[in-house]
Amino acid sequence: MNSKERFITALNHEEPDRVPLDLGGWVTTMSIKTYNRLLEKLGKDRKGEVFDWLRQNVQPEEDILERLGVDTRYVHLSPPRSWTFAPEQTDKGLYVRDEWGCGFLMPESSLYYNLVDSPLRDASIDDLEHYPWPDPDDTGLIDGIAQRAEALARENEYGIVGNFAWETWFERAWKLRAMDRFYLDMAANKTFVHALLDKTLSLHLRLLDNVLGVCGQYLDVIIQGGDLAGQKTTLMSPEAYREFIKPRQERAVRFIKERTRAKIFWHSCGAVSSLIDDFIDVGIDILNPVQVRAHGMDAKDLKKRYGSRIAFWGGVDSQHVLPSGSVRDVENEVRHLLRTAAPGGGLVICPVHNIQADVPVENVLALYDTALKYGKYPVGAAV
């Protein structure tokens, strides 16, 4: 099998020749610091470039993807023409106001930009009508994606993944409002929350319409998402999720599936096991990341309960094992995931989340080399 055949077979809950591997997406890529150390380790005389300014991550280059055996290739949104990344040096660090009007700060001691200004924190419903929303029809957002997707489809070698979350309509809503206010509003100002989510979702769907109109026919997977849980439980009650989030998830999924055959990948960190039935109900095909150290997210249990109805993408612990474990620890983590979640297909392997700046490059190589060595089907006791 080539990578595309392997990828599609696994997502169809069948066993390919080996478990497919991923690296390079919105939530499955690598810190610029780790990437540069990896380049040096592999004898590459160059430095990487930051692709995701907010998280300071890279889009890995082709020779690195080939070295690691990665089966996916990404089609990403581009920056809008109406906005330019231009950080301002302040006495507190680098400050950026993005195209939505949210302010982010990266202090000298930080590895990332952090949200510090939420422009709709004190807004009313009437204010939403007059807010300067970003333009989903900005042609810069889709610049080059049709050519990239078509070229990948012509090669017919890799699973093609569309990274079109645009910061996600759910997370964008609370960033605009501020997280504390947004969650208080879910209890005390529901009308505002519904109005804000309707607005961010409508902008997102308009963008998706433009995107899928030029490259939807080439895609195998489309990324959507928004974090709905923390380490121990969901960030809202199941009732609140079903009032505010689920109907809009369903609307987005239906919108996408009317325009492409691609499977839908939903990213949510944390303990989301209580919501998986709902995800399946609205038509989500793939759960990412399988945060295996979060409550209720044991890969073996999830595979047993849901493995025939939803695919799992991720699963190699990035909280403890990758940054703090030995090479042997990483090998054991990957082999455990293969034993428990690979049989029957339905698994794509990558870290739980982006590979952070404190991860040793030896552990990065151990993750992918172990998956390549032991991920061949049939996965059995030898793993």
C-alpha positions as CSV (number, residue, x, y, z in Angstrom):
1,M,0.0,0.0,0.0
2,N,1.0,3.6,-0.5
3,S,0.3,6.2,2.2
4,K,-3.0,7.2,0.8
5,E,-4.3,3.7,0.5
6,R,-3.1,2.9,4.0
7,F,-4.7,6.1,5.4
8,I,-8.1,5.6,3.8
9,T,-8.2,1.9,4.7
10,A,-7.5,2.6,8.4
11,L,-10.1,5.4,8.6
12,N,-12.7,3.0,7.1
13,H,-12.1,0.7,10.1
14,E,-10.2,-1.9,8.1
15,E,-6.6,-3.1,8.6
16,P,-4.1,-1.7,6.1
17,D,-0.5,-3.0,5.8
18,R,0.6,-0.8,8.8
19,V,-0.9,1.8,11.1
20,P,-0.7,5.2,9.3
21,L,1.3,8.1,10.9
22,D,0.6,11.8,11.1
23,L,2.6,15.0,11.6
24,G,2.1,18.5,10.5
25,G,-1.4,19.6,11.3
26,W,-2.9,22.4,13.4
27,V,-2.7,20.2,16.5
28,T,-0.3,17.6,15.4
29,T,2.9,19.5,14.4
30,M,6.0,20.6,16.2
31,S,7.6,23.5,18.1
32,I,10.1,25.5,16.1
33,K,12.7,24.8,18.9
34,T,12.3,21.1,18.7
35,Y,12.2,21.1,15.0
36,N,15.5,22.9,14.7
37,R,17.1,20.4,17.0
38,L,15.7,17.6,14.9
39,L,17.1,19.2,11.8
40,E,20.5,19.3,13.4
41,K,20.2,15.7,14.7
42,L,19.4,14.5,11.1
43,G,22.3,16.5,9.6
44,K,20.2,19.1,7.9
45,D,22.1,22.4,7.4
46,R,19.1,24.7,7.8
47,K,16.6,26.2,10.2
48,G,12.8,25.8,10.2
49,E,10.3,28.6,9.8
50,V,7.4,29.4,12.1
51,F,4.2,28.5,10.3
52,D,1.7,29.0,13.3
53,W,2.7,32.3,14.9
54,L,0.4,31.8,17.9
55,R,1.9,28.5,19.0
56,Q,5.3,29.0,17.4
57,N,5.0,25.8,15.4
58,V,6.3,24.7,12.0
59,Q,5.0,22.9,9.0
60,P,7.6,20.1,8.6
61,E,9.4,19.9,5.3
62,E,9.0,17.0,2.9
63,D,12.3,15.3,3.6
64,I,11.5,15.2,7.3
65,L,8.0,13.8,6.7
66,E,9.6,11.1,4.5
67,R,12.2,10.3,7.2
68,L,9.5,9.8,9.8
69,G,7.2,7.7,7.6
70,V,4.4,10.2,7.7
71,D,1.3,9.3,5.6
72,T,-0.5,12.6,5.6
73,R,0.0,15.9,3.8
74,Y,-1.7,19.1,4.7
75,V,-3.6,21.9,2.9
76,H,-3.6,24.9,5.1
77,L,-5.4,28.2,5.1
78,S,-3.2,31.3,4.4
79,P,-3.2,34.6,6.2
80,P,-5.9,37.0,5.0
81,R,-4.8,39.8,2.7
82,S,-6.4,42.4,5.0
83,W,-4.1,41.5,7.9
84,T,-0.4,41.2,8.4
85,F,1.4,39.6,11.3
86,A,3.3,42.5,12.7
87,P,4.2,42.0,16.4
88,E,4.9,45.1,18.4
89,Q,7.7,45.2,21.0
90,T,6.3,46.4,24.4
91,D,7.7,46.5,27.9
92,K,5.9,43.2,28.6
93,G,6.9,41.4,25.4
94,L,5.8,41.0,21.8
95,Y,2.1,42.0,21.3
96,V,-0.1,41.1,18.3
97,R,-3.7,42.0,17.5
98,D,-5.1,39.4,15.1
99,E,-7.7,39.8,12.3
100,W,-10.5,39.2,14.8
101,G,-9.3,42.1,17.1
102,C,-8.1,39.8,19.9
103,G,-4.8,40.8,21.5
104,F,-2.0,38.3,22.2
105,L,1.2,38.7,24.2
106,M,4.4,36.7,24.2
107,P,6.7,37.6,27.1
108,E,10.4,37.0,26.8
109,S,10.0,34.0,29.2
110,S,7.2,32.5,27.1
111,L,7.3,30.1,24.2
112,Y,3.9,31.1,22.9
113,Y,1.5,34.0,22.4
114,N,-1.2,34.2,25.1
115,L,-4.6,35.8,24.9
116,V,-4.6,39.1,26.9
117,D,-7.3,41.3,25.2
118,S,-10.8,40.1,24.4
119,P,-12.6,43.0,22.5
120,L,-16.2,41.8,23.2
121,R,-15.7,41.3,26.9
122,D,-18.2,44.0,27.8
123,A,-20.3,43.9,24.6
124,S,-24.1,43.7,24.3
125,I,-26.0,41.8,21.6
126,D,-26.5,45.1,19.8
127,D,-22.7,45.6,19.7
128,L,-22.4,42.4,17.7
129,E,-24.2,44.1,14.8
130,H,-21.5,46.8,14.6
131,Y,-18.4,44.8,15.4
132,P,-15.7,44.9,12.6
133,W,-15.8,41.1,11.9
134,P,-13.0,39.6,9.7
135,D,-14.0,38.9,6.1
136,P,-14.5,35.2,5.3
137,D,-14.4,36.1,1.6
138,D,-10.8,37.5,1.9
139,T,-9.1,35.8,-1.0
140,G,-5.9,35.6,0.9
141,L,-7.3,32.8,3.1
142,I,-7.6,30.4,0.2
143,D,-4.6,31.6,-1.7
144,G,-2.8,28.5,-3.2
145,I,-5.0,25.9,-1.5
146,A,-6.6,24.7,-4.8
147,Q,-3.2,24.2,-6.4
148,R,-1.8,22.5,-3.4
149,A,-4.7,20.1,-3.0
150,E,-4.9,19.3,-6.7
151,A,-1.1,18.6,-6.9
152,L,-1.4,16.2,-4.0
153,A,-4.4,14.5,-5.5
154,R,-2.5,14.1,-8.8
155,E,0.4,12.5,-7.0
156,N,-2.2,10.2,-5.3
157,E,0.5,9.2,-2.7
158,Y,-0.7,10.6,0.6
159,G,-3.8,11.2,2.7
160,I,-4.9,14.8,2.1
161,V,-6.0,16.7,5.1
162,G,-7.6,20.1,5.0
163,N,-6.7,22.3,8.0
164,F,-9.6,24.7,7.9
165,A,-10.5,25.2,11.6
166,W,-9.8,29.0,11.4
167,E,-9.3,29.0,15.1
168,T,-12.7,27.2,15.4
169,W,-16.0,29.0,15.8
170,F,-16.4,27.8,19.4
171,E,-13.0,28.8,20.7
172,R,-13.1,32.1,18.7
173,A,-16.3,33.0,20.5
174,W,-14.8,32.7,24.0
175,K,-11.6,34.4,22.9
176,L,-13.6,37.4,21.7
177,R,-15.7,37.5,24.9
178,A,-13.0,36.3,27.4
179,M,-13.2,32.8,28.8
180,D,-14.5,33.7,32.2
181,R,-17.2,35.9,30.9
182,F,-18.2,33.4,28.2
183,Y,-18.7,30.6,30.6
184,L,-20.6,32.8,33.0
185,D,-22.8,33.9,30.1
186,M,-23.7,30.3,29.4
187,A,-25.5,30.3,32.7
188,A,-26.7,33.9,33.1
189,N,-26.7,35.5,29.6
190,K,-27.7,32.7,27.3
191,T,-29.2,34.9,24.6
192,F,-25.8,36.6,24.1
193,V,-24.0,33.3,23.9
194,H,-26.4,32.0,21.2
195,A,-26.0,35.2,19.2
196,L,-22.2,35.2,19.4
197,L,-21.9,31.5,18.5
198,D,-24.4,32.0,15.6
199,K,-22.2,34.8,14.3
200,T,-18.8,33.0,14.6
201,L,-20.3,29.9,13.0
202,S,-21.9,31.8,10.1
203,L,-18.5,33.3,9.3
204,H,-16.9,29.9,9.5
205,L,-19.4,28.3,7.2
206,R,-19.0,31.1,4.7
207,L,-15.2,30.4,4.7
208,L,-15.8,26.7,4.4
209,D,-18.1,27.3,1.4
210,N,-15.3,29.2,-0.3
211,V,-12.7,26.6,0.6
212,L,-14.6,23.5,-0.4
213,G,-15.7,25.2,-3.6
214,V,-12.1,25.1,-4.8
215,C,-10.6,22.0,-3.3
216,G,-13.3,19.9,-1.5
217,Q,-13.2,17.2,-4.2
218,Y,-9.5,16.5,-3.4
219,L,-9.7,16.1,0.4
220,D,-9.8,12.9,2.4
221,V,-10.2,14.6,5.9
222,I,-11.3,18.1,7.1
223,I,-10.2,19.4,10.5
224,Q,-12.7,21.0,12.8
225,G,-12.6,21.4,16.5
226,G,-12.7,23.3,19.8
227,D,-11.6,22.2,23.2
228,L,-14.6,21.0,25.3
229,A,-12.9,19.4,28.3
230,G,-10.0,19.6,30.7
231,Q,-8.0,17.0,32.5
232,K,-10.7,15.6,34.6
233,T,-14.1,16.5,33.1
234,T,-15.8,18.6,30.4
235,L,-15.6,22.3,30.6
236,M,-19.4,22.6,30.7
237,S,-22.3,20.4,31.7
238,P,-23.6,17.9,29.2
239,E,-26.8,19.9,29.1
240,A,-24.9,23.1,28.3
241,Y,-23.0,21.3,25.6
242,R,-26.2,20.0,24.0
243,E,-27.8,23.4,24.1
244,F,-24.9,25.5,22.8
245,I,-22.4,23.3,21.0
246,K,-24.0,20.1,19.6
247,P,-26.6,21.7,17.4
248,R,-24.0,23.9,15.8
249,Q,-21.6,21.0,15.4
250,E,-24.4,19.1,13.6
251,R,-25.0,22.1,11.3
252,A,-21.3,22.4,10.4
253,V,-21.0,18.7,9.8
254,R,-24.0,18.6,7.6
255,F,-22.7,21.7,5.7
256,I,-19.4,20.0,5.0
257,K,-20.8,16.6,4.0
258,E,-23.1,18.3,1.5
259,R,-20.0,19.6,-0.2
260,T,-17.3,16.9,0.0
261,R,-16.8,13.2,0.6
262,A,-14.0,14.0,3.2
263,K,-14.3,12.6,6.7
264,I,-14.6,15.0,9.5
265,F,-11.9,15.2,12.2
266,W,-13.0,16.9,15.5
267,H,-10.2,18.1,17.8
268,S,-10.9,18.4,21.5
269,C,-8.4,18.1,24.2
270,G,-9.3,16.6,27.6
271,A,-11.7,14.2,29.1
272,V,-14.4,14.0,26.4
273,S,-15.4,10.4,26.8
274,S,-18.9,11.5,28.0
275,L,-19.4,13.3,24.7
276,I,-18.3,10.7,22.2
277,D,-21.8,9.3,21.6
278,D,-22.9,12.9,20.8
279,F,-19.9,13.3,18.4
280,I,-20.9,10.2,16.6
281,D,-24.6,11.3,16.6
282,V,-23.8,14.5,14.7
283,G,-21.7,12.7,12.1
284,I,-18.1,13.2,13.3
285,D,-15.9,10.5,11.9
286,I,-12.6,11.0,13.7
287,L,-11.8,12.0,17.3
288,N,-8.5,13.7,18.0
289,P,-6.4,13.6,20.1
290,V,-7.3,10.8,22.5
291,Q,-5.7,12.4,25.5
292,V,-4.8,9.2,27.2
293,R,-3.8,10.7,30.6
294,A,-7.1,12.5,30.9
295,H,-9.9,11.0,33.0
296,G,-11.9,8.3,31.1
297,M,-9.6,8.4,28.0
298,D,-7.9,5.1,28.2
299,A,-7.3,4.0,24.6
300,K,-8.2,0.3,25.3
301,D,-11.5,1.2,26.8
302,L,-12.4,3.7,24.1
303,K,-11.5,1.2,21.4
304,K,-13.8,-1.4,23.0
305,R,-16.7,1.0,23.4
306,Y,-16.5,3.1,20.2
307,G,-13.9,1.6,17.9
308,S,-16.3,0.5,15.2
309,R,-18.1,3.8,15.1
310,I,-15.4,6.5,15.3
311,A,-11.7,6.5,14.3
312,F,-9.0,7.7,16.8
313,W,-6.2,10.0,15.8
314,G,-3.3,10.6,18.2
315,G,-2.7,8.8,21.5
316,V,1.0,9.0,22.3
317,D,1.2,10.9,25.6
318,S,2.6,14.4,25.2
319,Q,2.0,15.5,28.8
320,H,4.6,13.2,30.5
321,V,6.1,10.5,28.3
322,L,7.3,12.6,25.3
323,P,8.8,15.5,27.3
324,S,10.0,13.6,30.4
325,G,10.3,9.9,29.5
326,S,13.2,8.0,28.2
327,V,13.5,6.6,24.7
328,R,12.4,3.2,26.2
329,D,9.4,4.9,27.8
330,V,8.4,6.3,24.4
331,E,8.8,2.9,22.7
332,N,6.7,1.3,25.4
333,E,4.0,4.0,25.1
334,V,3.8,3.5,21.3
335,R,3.7,-0.3,21.6
336,H,0.9,-0.1,24.2
337,L,-1.1,2.1,21.9
338,L,-0.6,-0.3,19.0
339,R,-1.7,-3.3,21.1
340,T,-4.8,-1.7,22.5
341,A,-6.1,0.6,19.7
342,A,-4.7,-0.7,16.3
343,P,-6.5,-4.0,15.8
344,G,-9.3,-3.7,13.3
345,G,-8.1,-0.4,11.9
346,G,-9.4,3.0,12.9
347,L,-6.2,4.4,14.3
348,V,-3.8,7.1,13.1
349,I,-0.7,7.5,15.3
350,C,0.8,10.8,16.3
351,P,1.3,12.6,19.7
352,V,-1.7,13.6,21.7
353,H,-0.9,17.3,20.8
354,N,1.8,19.3,19.2
355,I,5.3,18.3,20.0
356,Q,6.5,20.9,22.5
357,A,9.8,22.8,22.9
358,D,10.9,20.6,25.8
359,V,10.7,17.2,23.9
360,P,14.1,15.6,23.2
361,V,14.5,14.8,19.6
362,E,15.5,11.3,20.5
363,N,11.9,10.8,21.7
364,V,10.5,12.2,18.5
365,L,12.5,9.7,16.5
366,A,11.6,6.9,18.9
367,L,7.9,7.6,18.5
368,Y,7.9,7.3,14.7
369,D,10.5,4.6,14.4
370,T,8.7,2.4,16.9
371,A,5.4,2.9,15.1
372,L,7.0,2.0,11.8
373,K,8.7,-1.1,13.3
374,Y,5.8,-2.6,15.3
375,G,2.8,-1.1,13.5
376,K,2.5,-3.7,10.8
377,Y,-0.7,-5.7,10.5
378,P,-1.7,-8.0,11.9
379,V,-0.7,-6.3,15.2
380,G,-0.2,-9.1,17.6
381,A,1.4,-10.2,20.9
382,A,4.9,-9.5,19.4
383,V,4.2,-5.8,19.9
